Amino acid sequence: MTDDWESWAEDAPGVVRLPSGRLVRGRGLRDPLPPGPAPEVGLYLQARRAPQVPWEARLLRWPDFRLPADREEARAALAEVWREAARRRVEVACSGGRGRTGTALACLAVLDGVNPAEAVTWVRRHYHPRAVETPWQRRYVRRFSAAGTAA
């Protein structure tokens, strides 16, 4: 982080303020890049490859409407972007920006202190009303633990 680091604007499209104050942007990759500063770190929830972007990008293999291919890797990647969000602009994105992105944002909320049983409701209120699309994604969030590993 540099001294001239600029965070996301809290009212910018897709930006979520976690209870700790960290700001994370969720978005759909099919949509145009929102105005404002570019991300510094991106976690891309795709089945095959991360998008070509001029910032640091990480692929988390996560098929559409499903769960992460490797849950241990997912937990580590989510914990890493949660830590990075304290000092860098972080975005989390999948193709549509609702199911996988909403699930990841709900897990970030759990890492930030939100009760896993309330995290889906929390992310729907703060990010998008249709975030976390499938029953198994909702169950994944309920079983995600800030101290343990996602089940």
N, C-alpha and C positions, 0 to 999 in steps of 0.2 A: 504494500500500500504506500502511496506517496502522500505528501502533505496536501496536495491539491485534489485528493480523492473526492469525487462527487457521488453521492448515493442516488438511488432512484427517487423520483418525485412520488410521494405517497399516493397521489391521485392519478398517476399515470396508468394507462391501460394494463390490466393484469397484475399490478403490483399489490402484494399482500404484506401487511405488517404483522409479523409474528408477535406473540406476547412480550418477548424480550426486547422488541423494537427493531429487530432485523427486518430488512425489506428484501423480498424475493419476488421476481417476476415470473409468472406463468404465462404461457402463450401457445397458440397453435402454429405449427410451422407452415401450414397452408396459408396463413394470413400474412399480410405484409409486416415487415419489421415496424414496430411502433415508433413514433417520433421520440426524440430525447437521446440521452447518452446510450451508447452500445453496452452490451454486457461485457464483463471482464472474464466471466466464467459461465459456461453453459453445460447443463446436464441434459442430454438428449435421449429420450425414451423411445427408441425405435427398434424394430426387429433386426435391421441389418447394418445401417451405417448412420453416423452422425452427419448433419449437414455441413457443407463447406462454409466455414465462417472465419473471420479474421481475428477471433479471440480464442482463448483457451476453451477447448470443447472436449467433453467426455461422452462416450456412448455407453448407455446402460441398455443391454439387450432386453427389450420388453415388447412382445407382440401386442398388436392392437386388441383391445377388449380382454386382455389376459393379465397375467402377473409377471413379474420379472423372471427371466430365464434362470438366474442365479440369485437366490434371496440373500445369501451372505454378501455377495458383491453389491447388491442393491442397498443393503443396510450400510455398508462401508461408504458407498458413493453418496448416499443421502446424508450421512454424518459428516462427510467431507464438505459438501456444499452448504450444509447448515453452519459449519465453522467458518467457511469462506464468506458467508453472507454478513458476518460481523464486520468485515473490512473491505469487501469487494462487491461489485454489482453482479449478482448471480441470477441467471434465468434457468427455469426448468421448462422443457417443452416436449410435446409429442405432436403428431400430425394435426389433430383437431383441438388440442389444448383443454380437454375436459376429463376424460377417463383416466388415462395414465398420469397426466399432469396433475389432475385433482387428487389422485391417490398419492402421488409423491408429495404434493403440498400438504396433504393431511398428515403424512408421516413426518414431514418437517415440523409441523405443529406439535406432534407428539414429542419429538426431540426437544422442542422448545417449552414443554411443560403442559400441553393440553392433554387431558385424559383421553386415552385411545377410544373409549366408548363415545366420546363427544366430538372427536376430531373430524368426522365426515360432516356433521352438522356445522361445525366451526368453519370448515373450508367452503361449504356451500354458502354460508352467510358472508364470508369475507372475500371469496374469489369468484365463484360462479354457482348459481343455484342448481345446475345439473352436473356439477363436478362429482367424480367417483361414480362411474356409470353402472358397474355390474355388481351383483351380490358377492362374488368372490373378491372383488376389489374392496368392497366395504368390510368384509371379513378380514382381509389382509391388514387393513388399517386398525381394526379392533384388536388384532393380535400383535400388532407392532408395538414394541416396547422401547422406551428411551434407554433402559438399562440392559435389555437382552437383545435377542435376535428376532426378526420378524418370523412368524410361524408360517 
